[in-house]
């Protein structure tokens, strides 16, 4: 791992079109507050929190939408450099170790990885699962997304899920955190309690 500062990778219009920093978000919109991220509710969106068995810590937010899945994780990042470049290299390595294939391409959110990952089916037969890995470096955070289902290959579904990803607000907070640490996620407050 080099100590050279990797440039930040984000769509040119990120601050206007998202994913947003908390300071850029519209304060009157009714976001679902999950701690490190806020999600805008929309018709047909189903939200899941992914919890680590041992620690009971929420490690990712899963969003089911448009026949697809989007898993997001917000990480602390340096103010001046980005994490997406290095993270792509790690993902590429992991996919290869699992016997999968991965290609890098330029997507609507910047560089992304399209991976074909081997999975065992319920009947023991091996299959392949397509996944798109997207990432955006924000002011002091990095938001990683994994897109599966229809949006991994279908253009219309992809557009809807990319739009969902871009509507996410990252709440970095002021607590000092080492880069690459997951920004803490939490259960949303029950509906009706603001």
Residue pairs with C-beta under 8 A, 6 or more apart in sequence:
1 86
5 78
5 80
5 81
6 81
6 82
6 83
6 84
6 85
6 86
7 81
7 82
7 85
8 81
8 82
8 84
8 137
9 82
9 84
9 85
9 110
9 111
9 135
9 136
9 137
10 82
10 109
10 110
10 136
10 137
10 138
11 17
11 108
11 109
11 110
11 136
11 166
14 20
14 136
14 138
15 21
15 24
17 166
18 165
18 166
18 167
18 168
18 169
19 136
19 138
19 143
19 165
19 166
19 167
19 168
19 169
19 170
20 167
20 168
20 169
20 170
21 138
21 139
21 141
21 169
21 170
21 172
22 38
22 169
22 170
22 171
22 172
23 139
24 169
25 31
25 38
25 169
29 40
30 40
30 41
31 38
31 39
31 40
31 41
31 169
32 38
32 39
32 40
32 41
32 47
32 188
33 171
33 186
33 188
33 189
34 49
34 58
34 61
34 185
34 186
34 187
34 188
35 58
35 171
35 183
35 184
35 185
35 186
36 74
36 170
36 171
36 172
36 173
36 182
36 183
36 184
36 185
37 61
37 72
37 74
37 143
37 168
37 169
37 170
37 171
37 183
37 185
38 168
38 169
38 171
39 45
39 47
39 61
39 63
39 167
39 168
39 169
40 167
40 168
42 65
42 164
42 167
44 65
44 66
45 63
45 64
45 65
45 164
46 63
46 64
46 65
47 61
47 62
47 63
47 64
47 188
48 61
48 62
48 63
48 64
49 58
49 60
49 61
49 62
49 185
49 187
50 58
50 59
50 60
50 61
50 62
50 71
51 57
51 58
51 59
52 58
52 59
58 184
58 185
58 186
58 187
59 73
59 182
59 185
60 71
60 72
60 73
60 185
61 71
61 72
61 73
61 185
62 69
62 70
62 71
63 69
63 70
63 71
63 72
63 164
65 160
65 161
65 164
66 150
66 151
66 157
66 160
66 161
66 164
67 149
67 150
67 151
67 154
67 157
68 147
68 148
68 149
68 150
68 151
68 152
68 157
68 158
68 160
68 161
69 146
69 147
69 148
69 149
70 145
70 146
70 147
70 148
70 151
70 161
70 164
70 165
71 145
71 146
71 148
72 143
72 144
72 145
72 165
72 168
73 143
73 144
73 182
74 141
74 142
74 143
74 144
74 170
74 171
74 172
74 182
74 183
74 185
75 83
75 141
75 142
75 143
75 144
75 179
75 180
75 181
75 182
75 183
76 140
76 141
76 142
76 172
76 177
76 178
76 179
76 180
76 181
76 182
76 183
77 83
77 137
77 138
77 140
77 141
77 142
77 179
77 180
78 140
78 179
79 139
79 140
82 137
82 142
83 135
83 137
83 142
83 179
83 180
84 110
84 111
84 135
84 136
84 137
84 142
84 144
85 111
87 135
87 142
87 144
88 104
88 111
88 113
88 133
88 135
91 102
91 113
91 115
91 133
92 102
92 104
92 113
95 101
95 102
95 113
95 115
95 117
96 102
98 117
98 118
99 118
100 115
100 116
100 117
100 118
100 128
101 115
101 116
102 113
102 114
102 115
102 116
103 113
103 114
104 111
104 112
104 113
104 114
105 111
105 112
105 113
105 114
106 112
107 132
107 134
107 162
108 159
108 162
109 134
109 135
109 136
109 162
109 165
109 166
110 134
110 135
110 136
112 132
112 133
112 134
112 135
113 132
113 133
114 130
114 131
114 132
114 133
114 152
115 130
115 131
115 132
115 133
116 128
116 129
116 130
117 128
117 129
117 130
117 131
118 126
118 127
118 128
118 129
119 126
119 127
119 128
119 129
120 126
120 127
121 127
129 148
130 148
130 152
130 153
131 146
131 147
131 148
131 152
132 146
132 147
132 148
132 151
132 152
132 158
133 144
133 145
133 146
133 147
134 144
134 145
134 146
134 147
134 162
134 165
135 142
135 143
135 144
135 145
136 142
136 143
138 170
138 172
139 172
140 172
141 170
141 172
141 183
143 165
143 168
143 170
145 165
147 158
147 161
147 165
149 157
150 157
150 158
151 157
151 158
151 160
151 161
151 162
152 158
170 183
171 183
172 183
173 183
177 183
